[in-house]
């Protein structure tokens, strides 16, 4: 597998280099030089494959010889060892539940796969250096990365999150694991956290002392495994005789829908993708006006989507040759307020007795709106990206009582919290990293 930078098509690096470097020096994002089409026989018979089998076939086609098939199969089977069911709400609407992994969020797919890929490449080096994984999180990424890398030999994880802008359970997942996981609360927004991480990667002096890599969705090893659940969802629908599918995707940093569009480019026959955002609506405004105007992120109930300048948008544009007209043929965007989100949560509960997290509710609203605007015989699947227990503050007492609390959440409650606090100035973050490198 060879990759180039979205800022330089002539760049040619290996999968291993892209995984460890995360960002090219020119500040673009890595993209596959060739996006292989999955064989028609595979697509037409997806219903005969299990999730681990689908994951292996897709990963093997993308990664190729960079990881031998037998080793890649072991990585996939260890990383993707939980379910992602499609749950039907009615004849034409279903929800893809992506919260059945260890951290109760869809990001378990990317974090677990990436951690094992990094461990695989590291152990085959003659003199491996401790791998410092930097990650900015607006909510669920940090928890997934913490559990994905927890105890992985030769790695050290530093998670930056905006103070007061993650839920209590999310913060527990960031600060209570210990071992090789470190958490820093930043007096700012997610965009500030992301800016600190990006500046660290581009700091040549810092990189002389630390071997830095990212676990955010800017890392190509996060994006690849997120394609797995789109193929697997389609497989489940095929078993019911359903072929015309629309995916509604909660979108913040746009890695999730970016993976879906990568799957589409690999031959998954999806009718339409719906990019569902909260009031951080940079992409919906772009698709409506043609002008890309990032703005400071605004805090909302759907905190994992509070991103004013989504990093993965350049990848999505790149997939379509930077032609926004081509992109608009397959992507429709919607944005919703917190009031809308609460209505979505209530509607799902009252109509289907289904409890959805705020991000999931926004995807449901987009699915509902699209179906009204586009009558036809197709099935709309909205993605449920996190377990509702992570957001107790948004639910009524009745809904809270109906939520089943997973055991891993109960275990965290009794563990001590460990975190550092920093402002948004990069020099202080750099000093902290250098002072805590042993």
C-alpha positions in Angstrom: 0.0 0.0 0.0 1.4 3.4 -1.0 0.0 6.7 0.2 0.3 10.3 -0.8 -0.4 13.6 0.9 -3.6 15.6 0.1 -1.2 18.5 -0.4 1.3 16.5 -2.6 0.2 13.8 -4.9 3.8 13.0 -5.8 4.6 11.9 -2.2 4.9 8.1 -2.0 5.2 6.5 1.5 4.5 3.0 2.9 1.6 2.1 5.1 4.0 1.7 8.1 5.4 5.2 7.6 1.9 6.8 7.3 0.8 5.0 10.4 3.7 6.2 12.6 4.0 9.7 11.1 0.2 10.3 11.1 0.6 13.6 9.3 2.8 14.4 6.3 5.4 17.2 6.8 3.4 19.4 4.4 0.4 19.3 6.9 -1.8 17.4 4.5 -3.4 14.0 5.3 -2.3 10.6 3.9 -4.5 9.0 1.3 -4.1 5.7 -0.6 -2.5 6.1 -4.0 -4.9 3.4 -5.3 -8.3 2.6 -3.9 -9.0 -0.9 -4.9 -12.5 -2.1 -5.9 -13.7 -5.0 -4.0 -14.5 -8.0 -6.3 -18.1 -8.1 -7.4 -18.5 -11.6 -6.1 -17.5 -10.4 -2.7 -20.0 -7.5 -2.7 -22.9 -9.6 -4.1 -22.3 -12.3 -1.4 -21.5 -10.1 1.6 -24.4 -11.8 3.4 -22.4 -15.0 3.6 -19.5 -13.4 5.5 -19.1 -12.7 9.2 -17.9 -9.3 10.5 -14.3 -10.5 11.1 -14.2 -12.1 7.7 -15.5 -8.9 6.0 -12.9 -6.9 8.0 -10.1 -9.1 6.9 -11.0 -9.0 3.2 -11.4 -5.2 3.1 -8.2 -4.6 5.1 -6.3 -7.1 3.0 -7.3 -5.4 -0.3 -6.3 -2.0 1.0 -3.1 -2.8 2.9 -1.8 -5.5 0.6 1.7 -6.9 1.2 2.6 -4.4 4.0 1.2 -6.9 6.5 1.3 -10.6 5.6 -2.2 -12.1 5.4 -1.8 -14.4 8.3 -0.6 -11.6 10.6 -3.3 -9.3 9.4 -6.0 -11.9 10.0 -4.8 -12.2 13.6 -4.8 -8.4 14.1 -8.4 -8.2 12.8 -9.7 -11.1 14.8 -8.2 -9.7 18.0 -9.3 -6.1 17.3 -12.8 -6.7 15.9 -14.1 -9.1 18.5 -17.5 -7.4 19.2 -20.7 -7.1 17.3 -22.2 -4.2 15.3 -25.9 -5.1 14.8 -28.4 -3.4 12.5 -31.6 -3.0 14.5 -34.8 -2.4 12.6 -37.2 0.2 14.0 -39.8 -0.2 11.1 -39.9 -1.5 7.6 -37.7 1.3 6.2 -35.7 2.6 9.1 -32.9 0.9 11.1 -30.2 1.9 13.4 -26.6 0.6 13.2 -25.4 0.1 16.8 -21.6 0.8 17.0 -21.3 1.0 20.8 -20.8 -2.7 21.7 -17.0 -2.5 22.0 -15.0 -1.9 25.2 -15.4 1.9 25.4 -19.0 1.9 24.2 -18.4 4.0 21.1 -17.9 3.4 17.4 -14.3 4.5 17.7 -13.4 1.2 19.2 -13.1 -0.1 15.7 -10.4 2.3 14.7 -8.5 2.5 18.0 -8.3 -1.3 18.6 -7.2 -2.0 15.0 -4.6 0.9 15.0 -3.1 -0.1 18.3 -2.5 -3.6 17.2 -1.1 -2.5 13.8 1.3 -0.1 15.6 2.3 -2.9 18.1 2.9 -5.3 15.1 5.2 -2.9 13.3 7.0 -1.9 16.5 7.9 -5.4 17.7 9.5 -6.2 14.3 12.0 -3.3 14.7 15.5 -4.0 15.9 15.7 -1.2 18.4 12.1 0.0 19.0 11.7 3.4 20.7 8.7 4.1 23.0 5.8 5.2 20.8 4.2 8.4 22.1 0.6 8.5 20.9 -1.0 11.9 21.1 -4.7 12.3 20.7 -7.2 15.1 21.0 -10.7 14.2 21.9 -14.1 15.9 22.1 -15.5 12.9 23.9 -15.4 9.3 22.6 -12.1 9.1 20.8 -10.1 9.4 24.0 -11.9 6.6 25.7 -11.6 4.3 22.7 -7.9 5.1 22.4 -7.2 4.6 26.1 -8.8 1.2 26.1 -7.3 0.3 22.7 -3.8 1.0 23.8 -4.1 0.1 27.5 -1.2 -2.1 28.5 0.1 -2.3 24.9 3.9 -2.7 25.3 6.1 0.0 24.0 3.4 2.6 23.8 2.5 5.7 25.9 -0.7 7.6 25.3 -1.4 11.3 26.0 -5.0 12.4 25.7 -6.0 16.1 25.5 -9.6 17.0 26.1 -11.5 20.3 26.6 -12.2 21.0 30.3 -15.8 20.8 31.2 -16.9 19.7 27.7 -16.9 15.9 28.0 -19.5 13.9 29.9 -18.7 12.5 33.4 -18.4 8.9 32.1 -16.3 10.0 29.1 -13.9 11.8 31.6 -13.7 8.6 33.7 -12.6 6.7 30.6 -9.9 9.2 30.0 -8.5 9.7 33.5 -9.0 6.4 35.4 -7.2 3.8 33.4 -3.7 4.6 34.6 -0.8 2.4 33.3 0.4 3.9 30.0 -2.5 6.3 29.6 -2.2 10.0 30.6 -4.8 12.6 30.4 -4.6 16.4 30.1 -7.6 18.7 30.4 -7.1 21.8 28.3 -8.7 25.2 29.2 -10.2 25.6 25.7 -12.1 23.8 23.0 -11.6 20.6 21.0 -10.1 22.7 18.2 -7.5 24.0 20.7 -6.7 20.4 21.7 -6.3 19.4 18.1 -4.2 22.4 17.3 -1.7 21.5 20.1 -1.4 17.9 18.8 -0.8 19.1 15.2 1.8 21.6 16.4 3.6 18.9 18.3 3.8 16.7 15.2 5.3 19.6 13.2 7.8 20.5 15.9 11.1 19.2 14.6 12.9 19.7 17.9 10.3 17.8 19.8 10.4 14.9 17.3 14.2 14.5 18.0 13.3 13.4 21.5 10.0 11.7 21.1 8.6 9.2 18.6 5.2 10.8 18.1 2.1 9.5 16.3 -1.5 10.3 16.4 -4.6 8.2 17.3 -7.1 10.7 15.9 -9.0 10.0 12.8 -6.3 11.9 10.9 -4.3 8.6 11.1 -5.0 6.4 8.1 -5.0 3.3 10.5 -8.1 4.8 12.2 -9.9 5.3 8.9 -9.5 1.9 7.3 -11.2 -0.2 10.1 -14.2 2.2 10.1 -15.0 1.0 6.6 -15.6 -2.5 8.1 -19.0 -1.7 9.7 -20.4 -0.2 6.6 -19.7 -3.4 4.6 -21.0 -5.4 7.5 -24.2 -3.4 7.9 -24.9 -3.9 4.2 -24.3 -7.6 4.6 -27.0 -7.7 7.4 -29.4 -5.9 5.1 -28.7 -8.2 2.2 -29.8 -11.1 4.4 -33.2 -9.4 4.6 -33.3 -8.9 0.8 -32.5 -5.1 1.1 -30.1 -3.6 -1.5 -31.0 0.1 -1.7 -29.5 1.8 1.4 -29.0 5.3 2.7 -26.6 5.9 5.6 -27.2 8.8 8.0 -23.9 9.6 9.9 -23.3 11.8 12.9 -20.5 14.0 11.8 -18.0 16.1 13.8 -14.4 15.6 12.6 -15.8 13.8 9.5 -13.8 10.6 9.9 -16.8 8.4 10.3 -18.6 9.5 7.1 -15.1 9.7 5.4 -14.7 6.0 6.0 -18.2 5.3 4.6 -17.3 7.2 1.4 -14.0 5.2 1.2 -16.1 2.1 1.4 -18.3 3.5 -1.4 -15.2 4.1 -3.5 -14.2 0.5 -2.9 -17.5 -0.6 -4.5 -20.1 -0.7 -1.7 -23.3 0.3 -3.6 -24.8 2.9 -1.2 -27.5 5.2 -2.5 -26.7 8.2 -0.4 -24.8 9.4 2.6 -26.3 12.0 5.0 -23.8 14.1 7.0 -25.7 15.0 10.2 -24.1 17.8 12.3 -25.1 19.9 15.2 -24.8 23.7 15.1 -21.1 23.3 14.2 -22.2 23.3 10.6 -19.1 24.2 8.6 -19.7 21.4 6.1 -23.5 21.9 5.6 -22.8 25.6 5.0 -20.1 24.7 2.5 -22.3 22.3 0.6 -25.1 24.9 0.4 -22.9 27.9 -0.5 -19.7 26.5 -2.0 -17.6 28.5 0.5 -15.7 26.7 3.2 -15.6 28.9 6.3 -14.4 27.2 9.5 -15.5 28.8 12.8 -14.8 28.4 16.5 -16.6 25.3 17.8 -19.7 25.7 19.9 -20.5 23.5 22.9 -23.6 21.3 22.4 -25.3 18.3 23.8 -23.6 16.2 21.1 -20.2 17.1 22.4 -18.2 14.6 20.3 -19.3 16.5 17.2 -18.3 20.0 18.5 -15.8 20.6 15.8 -15.5 23.9 13.9 -12.9 22.9 11.4 -13.1 19.2 10.7 -9.8 17.7 9.7 -11.1 14.8 7.6 -13.0 17.1 5.2 -9.9 17.5 3.0 -9.8 13.7 2.7 -13.4 13.6 1.6 -12.8 16.3 -1.0 -9.8 14.4 -2.2 -11.8 11.3 -2.7 -13.9 13.2 -5.2 -11.1 15.1 -6.9 -11.9 18.3 -5.0 -15.1 18.5 -7.1 -17.9 19.6 -4.8 -20.5 19.0 -7.4 -19.6 15.3 -7.6 -19.5 15.1 -3.8 -23.0 16.6 -3.5 -24.4 13.8 -5.7 -23.7 11.3 -2.9 -23.6 13.5 0.2 -26.5 15.5 1.6 -25.9 17.5 4.8 -28.2 18.5 7.7 -27.6 20.4 10.9 -29.6 20.6 14.1 -29.8 22.5 17.3 -29.8 21.2 20.9 -33.6 21.7 20.9 -33.9 19.6 17.8 -31.7 17.0 19.4 -33.9 16.7 22.4 -36.9 16.3 20.1 -35.1 13.5 18.3 -34.3 11.7 21.5 -38.0 12.0 22.7 -39.4 10.9 19.3 -37.2 7.8 19.3 -38.2 6.9 22.8 -41.9 7.7 22.5 -42.3 6.0 19.1 -40.0 3.1 19.3 -39.0 2.9 23.0 -35.4 3.3 21.8 -33.0 5.4 23.8 -30.4 7.2 21.7 -27.4 9.3 22.6 -27.5 12.9 21.3 -25.3 12.1 18.3 -27.5 9.2 17.3 -30.6 11.4 17.6 -29.1 13.9 15.2 -28.5 11.2 12.7 -32.1 10.0 13.1 -33.4 13.5 12.4 -31.4 13.6 9.2 -32.7 10.2 8.2 -36.2 11.3 8.9 -35.8 14.6 6.9 -34.3 12.9 3.9 -37.1 10.3 3.7 -39.7 13.1 3.7 -37.8 15.0 1.0 -37.0 11.9 -1.1 -39.9 9.4 -1.2 -38.9 6.0 -2.5 -38.3 2.3 -1.8 -35.0 2.3 0.1 -33.9 1.7 3.7 -32.3 4.4 5.8 -29.8 3.3 8.4 -28.7 5.9 11.0 -25.5 5.3 12.9 -25.6 5.0 16.7 -22.1 6.0 17.7 -22.2 5.9 21.5 -24.0 4.1 24.3 -26.6 6.4 25.9 -25.3 5.8 29.4 -22.5 8.2 28.6 -24.9 11.1 28.5 -27.1 10.9 31.6 -27.4 14.7 31.8 -29.5 14.9 28.6 -32.2 12.3 29.6 -35.3 12.5 31.8 -35.5 10.3 34.9 -37.7 7.9 33.0 -35.2 7.4 30.3 -32.3 7.1 32.7 -34.1 4.3 34.6 -34.5 2.4 31.3 -30.8 2.5 30.4 -28.8 -0.6 31.2 -25.4 0.4 32.6 -22.6 -1.8 31.3 -20.2 -3.5 33.7 -17.1 -1.6 32.4 -18.7 1.7 33.4 -19.4 0.4 36.9 -15.8 -0.7 37.3 -14.4 2.7 36.5 -16.5 4.4 39.2 -14.3 3.0 41.9 -10.9 3.9 40.3 -8.9 7.0 41.2 -8.7 9.9 38.7 -5.4 11.1 37.3 -5.1 14.2 35.1 -3.0 17.3 34.4 -4.4 20.8 33.5 -2.9 23.1 30.9 -3.9 26.2 28.9 -3.9 26.4 25.1 -0.3 27.8 24.7 1.8 25.3 22.9 5.1 26.0 24.7 3.6 24.8 28.0 2.4 21.6 26.3 5.8 21.0 24.8 7.5 21.5 28.1 5.2 19.0 29.8 5.9 16.4 27.1 9.6 16.8 27.5 9.4 16.8 31.3 7.4 13.5 31.3 9.2 11.5 28.6 10.7 8.9 31.0 
